[in-house]
Amino acid sequence: MPLSGKRAIVTGGSQGIGRVIAIQLAKQGAEVIVNCAHNPKNAQAVVDEIIQNGGKASVKICDISDESKVKQLFDSLKPLHILVNNARLDPYFRKPETSDGDWFSQVMDVNVKGAYLCSLAFFDQAKQLKLKDTRIVNIASVRSFTPAEMTMIAYNVSKLAMHGLTRAFAHNGASFGLTANTVCPGMVMTENLTRRLTLEQAKNEEAKIPLGRPATSEEIADAVLFVVKNGYVTGETININGGMYYGP
Ligand SMILES: NC(=O)c1ccc[n+]([C@@H]2O[C@H](COP(=O)([O-])OP(=O)(O)OC[C@H]3O[C@@H](n4cnc5c(N)ncnc54)[C@H](OP(=O)(O)O)[C@@H]3O)[C@@H](O)[C@H]2O)c1
């Protein structure tokens, strides 16, 4: 159990990719905090599944864009060893005619400011408690590198910003063993995508993937586990997208 004795938090861990990351971290022995903001029942279901399989987990409801709540959350969870910044605002796209500045700010508030606030609280705690070998994993997207459709500009920009967060925390945390990395998934048919895309839209998206199928959430969680377990990779990006884009 390579992660036994470690405590991890997965933001947006109540469904989709975050749910599977939480389950896989727990299987490796970590105690997992499953976070979300709006649907506590979903988070509780993930926690129940982890506990039924012999793992340790609990739910923490917190809107990660709320600075004082994030501070309270991290203060209540000392010590934390692993942070996975996975939450994103849903819905994640909007028609161009409704994509005003307010929409852009809402997306940035959750996807970027939320990840920043969690990373900062995590960083400060690791430094203050003199924790060794701590990990930040930022879940970005293949869309952080590809040109955005008009409906997705705010989302793509928010995911590009994750790389800046990764580099900053990798740089500033290196002296005390904190690593930060980005995992960039391609298409994953999570319950959210299944709900939002028509069958035809999903087929069109799949047709763009050289390997011919979407990723599974387990394949994304594998990449997360790799950078969590390997303490010498930092400031890196793992592209896991079926060959959709050959990143730098
Ligand atoms: N699915 C894909 O094809 C794909 C591709 C590339 C990248 N990604 C990235 O992978 C990650 C997971 O994707 P997904 O499809 O699994 O996402 P999802 O199904 O939309 O789940 C989003 C999660 O974030 C939580 N959340 C939303 N607002 C929040 C807030 N203010 N504070 C805390 N939690 C909040 C949601 O729970 P509540 O609503 O209950 O708060 C939910 O648990 C995202 O970062 C996404 O951008 C996904």
The ligand as a MOL file (V3000), in Angstrom:
LIG
                    3D

  0  0  0     0  0            999 V3000
M  V30 BEGIN CTAB
M  V30 COUNTS 48 52 0 0 0
M  V30 BEGIN ATOM
M  V30 1 N -14.7140 14.4920 -19.3780 0
M  V30 2 C -13.8480 14.8560 -20.2830 0
M  V30 3 O -13.9440 14.4820 -21.4510 0
M  V30 4 C -12.6690 15.7170 -19.8830 0
M  V30 5 C -11.7020 15.9790 -20.8580 0
M  V30 6 C -10.6070 16.7650 -20.5210 0
M  V30 7 C -10.5010 17.2740 -19.2490 0
M  V30 8 N -11.4650 17.0120 -18.3250 0 CHG=1
M  V30 9 C -11.3000 17.5690 -16.9920 0
M  V30 10 O -11.3590 16.5340 -16.0490 0
M  V30 11 C -11.9900 17.0130 -14.8520 0
M  V30 12 C -13.1760 16.1250 -14.5170 0
M  V30 13 O -14.0450 16.0640 -15.6170 0
M  V30 14 P -15.4990 15.3900 -15.4710 0
M  V30 15 O -16.0770 15.2640 -16.8250 0
M  V30 16 O -15.3890 14.2210 -14.6010 0 CHG=-1
M  V30 17 O -16.2230 16.5940 -14.6800 0
M  V30 18 P -17.7200 16.7650 -14.1340 0
M  V30 19 O -18.4620 15.4780 -14.3090 0
M  V30 20 O -18.2640 18.0000 -14.7230 0
M  V30 21 O -17.4980 16.9450 -12.5620 0
M  V30 22 C -17.1400 18.1880 -12.0460 0
M  V30 23 C -16.9850 18.0500 -10.5570 0
M  V30 24 O -16.6770 19.3490 -10.0040 0
M  V30 25 C -17.5600 19.6080 -8.9010 0
M  V30 26 N -17.7020 21.0630 -8.7670 0
M  V30 27 C -18.3040 21.9310 -9.6150 0
M  V30 28 N -18.2210 23.1870 -9.1340 0
M  V30 29 C -17.5420 23.1050 -7.9570 0
M  V30 30 C -17.1340 24.0580 -6.9920 0
M  V30 31 N -17.4140 25.3750 -7.1180 0
M  V30 32 N -16.4470 23.6260 -5.8870 0
M  V30 33 C -16.1600 22.3040 -5.7290 0
M  V30 34 N -16.5200 21.3540 -6.6150 0
M  V30 35 C -17.2070 21.7520 -7.7200 0
M  V30 36 C -18.8320 18.8700 -9.2800 0
M  V30 37 O -19.6570 18.5810 -8.1470 0
M  V30 38 P -20.8950 19.5300 -7.7030 0
M  V30 39 O -21.6260 19.9260 -8.9570 0
M  V30 40 O -21.7080 18.6960 -6.7800 0
M  V30 41 O -20.2980 20.6980 -7.0060 0
M  V30 42 C -18.2470 17.5790 -9.8420 0
M  V30 43 O -17.8860 16.7210 -8.7880 0
M  V30 44 C -12.3700 18.4610 -15.1130 0
M  V30 45 O -11.3760 19.3200 -14.5950 0
M  V30 46 C -12.4040 18.5390 -16.6160 0
M  V30 47 O -12.1480 19.8440 -17.0780 0
M  V30 48 C -12.5530 16.2490 -18.6140 0
M  V30 END ATOM
M  V30 BEGIN BOND
M  V30 1 1 1 2
M  V30 2 2 2 3
M  V30 3 1 2 4
M  V30 4 1 4 5
M  V30 5 2 4 48
M  V30 6 2 5 6
M  V30 7 1 6 7
M  V30 8 2 7 8
M  V30 9 1 8 9
M  V30 10 1 8 48
M  V30 11 1 9 10
M  V30 12 1 9 46
M  V30 13 1 10 11
M  V30 14 1 11 12
M  V30 15 1 11 44
M  V30 16 1 12 13
M  V30 17 1 13 14
M  V30 18 2 14 15
M  V30 19 1 14 16
M  V30 20 1 14 17
M  V30 21 1 17 18
M  V30 22 2 18 19
M  V30 23 1 18 20
M  V30 24 1 18 21
M  V30 25 1 21 22
M  V30 26 1 22 23
M  V30 27 1 23 24
M  V30 28 1 23 42
M  V30 29 1 24 25
M  V30 30 1 25 26
M  V30 31 1 25 36
M  V30 32 1 26 27
M  V30 33 1 26 35
M  V30 34 2 27 28
M  V30 35 1 28 29
M  V30 36 1 29 30
M  V30 37 2 29 35
M  V30 38 1 30 31
M  V30 39 2 30 32
M  V30 40 1 32 33
M  V30 41 2 33 34
M  V30 42 1 34 35
M  V30 43 1 36 37
M  V30 44 1 36 42
M  V30 45 1 37 38
M  V30 46 2 38 39
M  V30 47 1 38 40
M  V30 48 1 38 41
M  V30 49 1 42 43
M  V30 50 1 44 45
M  V30 51 1 44 46
M  V30 52 1 46 47
M  V30 END BOND
M  V30 END CTAB
M  END
